[in-house]
């Protein structure tokens, strides 16, 4: 077993699924950019965190039992005249 496969096995054991699936890409990008070890690790962990946050959000939405998912992009501003697109965008900028 080579180091890449062994590393992916460790990542699977630690439940670092995004990192396992994207390790080769992140290694290649880091190599092409001459990234430091810290930059490489930062990119890998940042991707892993985003993946876990998306999965947690998906679980919460599923648990909530909503009949369908509606986003701000789905809001019909022609029908809904109490709030403007600008007001919604200002609210979104606060997150």
N, C-alpha and C positions, 0 to 999 in steps of 0.2 A: 504494500500500500504506500502510495506517495504522500508527501506532506500535505498537498491540497486536499486529497480525499480524507486524510486523517483529521485535518483541521475542520473540514465540513462535518465529519462525524462528531467531533467535540462540540461544534456549534449546534448540531441537532440535539445532542444530549443536554445542552444548556437551554434548549428551546429558542435559539437564535435563528429562526427560520428564514427571515429576510436576509440576514447576513450569509447564511449557508447558500441560499439561492443566488445571491449577487456577489459572492466573494471574488470570483474570477474577474468580473467587470470592475469592481472597486480596486483590486490589485493592479489591473491593467491601467486604469486611469491614474492611480498613484504613481505607477512607474513612468507613464508618459509625461506626467507633470513634475517628476522628480520631487514628489511630496515627502515631507518628513513622516516619521513613524506616527507622530501625534496627529498630523493631518489625515493620514490613512485611517487611523483608529477613530478619529472624530467623524469622518464620512461614513464609516461602517456603522458606528453606533447611532448616528443621526438617522440613517435609513432604517435601522432596527426600531428606534423609538417611534418614528412616523408609522411604521407598519403596525406596531402594537397599539398605537392610538387609534388607527383606522379600524383594527379588529375589535377593540373595546367599544368604539362608537357603533359598529355594526351589531355587536351583541346587545348593547343598550337599546338600539332601535328595534331589534327583533323582540326583545323582552317587553318592550312597551306595547307591542301588539298593534301598532298603527296599521290601518288597512292599506296605506300606500305612503310613500315618502314624498314630501313636498319640500322644495328648497326655495330660497329667495328668488332664484332665477325663474321659478315657475309663477311668481306673483304677477297677476294681470293688473298693471297700473292704470289701464284704461277703465277697468271695472272698479278698482279700489282707488277712490279719489281722496280718501282721508289722509293718506300719507304719500309723499312723492318719492320718486326713485332717489333723488338727492338725499332726502332724510334717511332713507334706508341705508344708503351707502355711507353716510356719516355715522350711523349706528354700527355698521359693520367695521368701520375703521377703528372702533374702540376695542375690538377683540384682540 
